[in-house]
Amino acid sequence: MVIGIYLSTLELMRDLKISSYVLDMMLRHAEREYPNEACGIVIGPKTKRVALGVFPVKNIQDELHARDPQRYPRQAKTAYQMDPKEVKVVEKEAESKAFEPKLFYHSHPDHAVYFSDEDKAMACPWGEPSYPEVGVEQGKARAASEFYWNSMTKTFEERKLR
């Protein structure tokens, strides 16, 4: 399983401190949701470049697929959609503590760490993205990398985390 993590604030990516605790919490969440994709949000203080809290969010991809399989042809084993109600709760909770979302993450069950074309497309909703990934294989944590957008070269660059 591979965990993809989307960073919401481009300027923070290279300097964002991701503790081993935060990384472990994301990896454990991905292991619990296996064989489906896990997804969630990592928050931290607005004024600091640190990720402190991990909030798993329900993957509603299977519900969407059941309602409209033509529009949502993939199931939770190969895709994710965060429950928008839970995302709003996390955002509200973060705001109440002067925190903000730092990362959005999801897993890819039974794949090595890689940054897929679909991940790239989803990471670019506003043009220039920032996106790290963390890897777990066969339900066990194995590797972690960040893939962040370099605005100078207009490409994604990798930084190994684990």
Legacy VTK file of the C-alpha trace (Angstrom):
# vtk DataFile Version 3.0
C-alpha trace
ASCII
DATASET POLYDATA
POINTS 162 float
0.000 0.000 0.000
1.306 3.467 -0.834
0.135 6.545 1.014
-0.014 9.676 -1.093
0.020 12.917 0.830
-1.107 16.192 -0.711
0.299 19.368 0.815
-2.118 22.300 0.808
0.409 25.134 1.178
3.072 25.157 -1.528
5.598 27.389 0.271
5.751 25.047 3.267
6.652 21.821 1.490
10.425 21.849 1.561
10.605 23.118 5.133
7.557 21.371 6.609
8.560 19.199 9.551
6.737 15.875 9.563
7.451 14.052 12.813
7.866 10.298 12.974
4.686 10.258 15.115
2.629 11.930 12.344
4.125 9.659 9.697
3.461 6.564 11.824
-0.156 7.622 12.427
-0.750 7.935 8.663
0.884 4.580 8.017
-1.142 2.844 10.761
-4.329 4.339 9.318
-3.449 2.985 5.866
-2.780 -0.445 7.375
-6.169 -0.429 9.197
-8.069 0.440 6.003
-6.270 -2.160 3.877
-7.251 -3.463 1.301
-9.135 -0.206 0.616
-7.545 3.187 0.146
-7.289 5.265 3.303
-7.486 9.049 3.257
-7.104 11.831 5.769
-5.853 15.253 6.753
-2.788 16.384 8.700
-2.961 19.735 10.470
-0.515 22.104 12.126
-0.273 25.654 13.492
-0.950 28.394 10.927
2.222 30.251 11.819
4.588 27.264 11.899
5.978 24.815 9.375
5.135 21.720 11.357
2.572 18.922 10.958
1.137 17.898 14.353
-2.271 16.196 14.119
-3.580 13.344 11.949
-7.296 13.048 11.197
-8.417 9.936 9.299
-11.379 10.752 7.029
-13.940 8.251 5.732
-13.393 7.138 2.128
-16.853 7.356 0.515
-15.733 6.002 -2.873
-17.749 2.756 -2.492
-20.892 4.764 -1.666
-20.409 6.972 -4.710
-19.776 3.939 -6.912
-22.944 2.223 -5.648
-25.025 5.348 -6.390
-23.548 6.141 -9.813
-21.145 3.524 -11.225
-20.822 5.335 -14.542
-19.639 8.562 -12.960
-17.594 6.723 -10.285
-16.385 3.522 -11.996
-13.684 2.760 -9.420
-14.226 1.331 -5.940
-12.405 2.068 -2.664
-9.712 -0.525 -3.421
-8.392 1.693 -6.225
-9.753 5.185 -5.518
-10.841 7.543 -2.768
-13.143 10.462 -2.101
-12.995 12.116 1.308
-16.328 12.513 3.087
-16.955 16.258 2.698
-18.796 16.422 6.041
-15.779 15.017 7.873
-13.426 17.345 5.987
-15.497 20.331 7.163
-15.360 19.065 10.777
-11.554 18.779 10.608
-11.230 22.224 9.031
-13.495 23.764 11.692
-11.602 22.025 14.518
-8.260 23.162 13.078
-9.490 26.745 12.709
-10.698 26.820 16.334
-7.110 26.107 17.446
-5.423 28.499 14.966
-4.309 25.445 12.961
-4.723 24.699 9.248
-4.583 21.639 6.993
-0.980 20.970 6.015
-1.351 17.645 4.160
-4.083 15.562 2.576
-3.069 11.919 2.240
-4.341 8.696 0.716
-3.043 5.163 0.239
-2.542 2.872 -2.742
-2.975 -0.723 -1.535
-0.274 -3.185 -2.634
1.957 -0.869 -4.634
5.470 0.398 -4.035
6.015 4.138 -3.555
5.238 5.871 -6.847
3.529 9.007 -8.021
0.891 7.991 -10.572
-0.385 10.086 -13.462
-3.764 10.210 -11.718
-2.112 11.428 -8.498
-0.362 14.134 -10.509
-3.627 15.186 -12.115
-5.466 15.235 -8.765
-2.588 17.128 -7.137
-2.828 19.906 -9.719
-6.317 21.358 -9.270
-4.875 24.881 -8.994
-2.000 24.519 -11.442
1.149 24.095 -9.369
0.859 21.345 -6.762
2.849 19.911 -3.944
2.448 16.244 -3.113
4.433 13.822 -0.933
3.946 10.037 -0.808
4.579 7.411 1.821
4.764 3.692 1.097
3.429 0.533 2.694
3.489 -2.882 1.015
1.229 -5.854 1.806
-0.241 -4.034 4.779
3.144 -3.139 6.347
5.002 0.185 6.332
8.076 0.009 4.092
9.039 3.444 2.695
8.088 7.103 2.520
8.839 9.883 0.066
7.609 13.384 -0.580
6.915 14.507 -4.123
6.797 18.281 -4.213
6.340 20.728 -7.045
9.401 22.695 -8.112
8.068 25.887 -9.682
11.456 26.629 -11.297
11.710 23.339 -13.207
7.908 22.767 -13.412
8.350 19.155 -12.273
7.791 17.033 -9.171
10.866 16.284 -7.082
11.276 13.468 -4.586
12.608 13.651 -1.037
12.842 10.363 0.850
11.334 10.414 4.347
11.781 6.807 5.490
LINES 1 163
162 0 1 2 3 4 5 6 7 8 9 10 11 12 13 14 15 16 17 18 19 20 21 22 23 24 25 26 27 28 29 30 31 32 33 34 35 36 37 38 39 40 41 42 43 44 45 46 47 48 49 50 51 52 53 54 55 56 57 58 59 60 61 62 63 64 65 66 67 68 69 70 71 72 73 74 75 76 77 78 79 80 81 82 83 84 85 86 87 88 89 90 91 92 93 94 95 96 97 98 99 100 101 102 103 104 105 106 107 108 109 110 111 112 113 114 115 116 117 118 119 120 121 122 123 124 125 126 127 128 129 130 131 132 133 134 135 136 137 138 139 140 141 142 143 144 145 146 147 148 149 150 151 152 153 154 155 156 157 158 159 160 161
